[in-house]
Amino acid sequence: MFATSDSIAQAAQAFLAENPQASDNVATALRQKFGSKEIKVEKVIASKGENAITDYLGFGGEKPEALTSTKCLTPPRRQPTFAAP
């Protein structure tokens, strides 16, 4: 779920806690309550442990560490070298 502000997100979470919905009706209920411009719901099919971000957002897992420029997943590209004629 994505919301335009933290207060909208908190209100949506409170709404869901007070009004349990079948999983197929959650998106419709939130759009009807808050409007399609204020909240966006996307269905994600992923199992727990498959993706760190999904675990954090969907299953309450630990927040994944952000990648920085010093922690790159791929090694830096080698610059071409030119031999003198």
SULFENZI-V970343 format. One record per residue. NEAR is the number of other C-alpha atoms within 12 Angstrom. D_LAST is the distance of its C-alpha to the last C-alpha in Angstrom with 1 decimal. Layout:
((NEAR	D_LAST) (NEAR	D_LAST))
//
This chain:
((26	60.7) (24	59.0) (23	61.1) (19	60.6) (16	61.9) (14	62.9) (15	66.6) (23	66.3) (21	64.7) (18	67.5) (21	70.2) (32	68.8) (23	68.7) (15	72.3) (20	73.3) (23	72.0) (12	73.8) (10	77.0) (16	76.7) (16	75.3) (15	73.8) (11	73.0) (15	69.2) (13	69.2) (16	71.0) (25	69.1) (24	66.7) (21	69.5) (24	71.8) (33	69.1) (23	68.2) (18	72.0) (22	72.6) (27	69.6) (18	68.2) (18	64.9) (16	63.2) (22	64.0) (29	63.1) (25	60.8) (26	61.4) (17	59.1) (16	60.1) (17	57.7) (11	58.2) (15	56.7) (13	58.2) (17	58.4) (16	55.5) (15	53.1) (19	51.3) (20	51.4) (21	51.8) (22	54.5) (20	56.3) (17	56.3) (19	57.5) (22	59.8) (18	61.1) (14	61.2) (16	58.5) (15	56.4) (15	54.0) (14	50.4) (10	47.9) (12	45.6) (10	41.9) (8	39.9) (10	36.2) (10	36.2) (11	37.9) (11	35.7) (10	36.5) (10	33.0) (9	30.1) (10	27.6) (7	24.6) (7	21.3) (6	18.7) (6	15.5) (6	12.6) (6	9.0) (5	6.3) (4	3.8) (3	0.0))
//
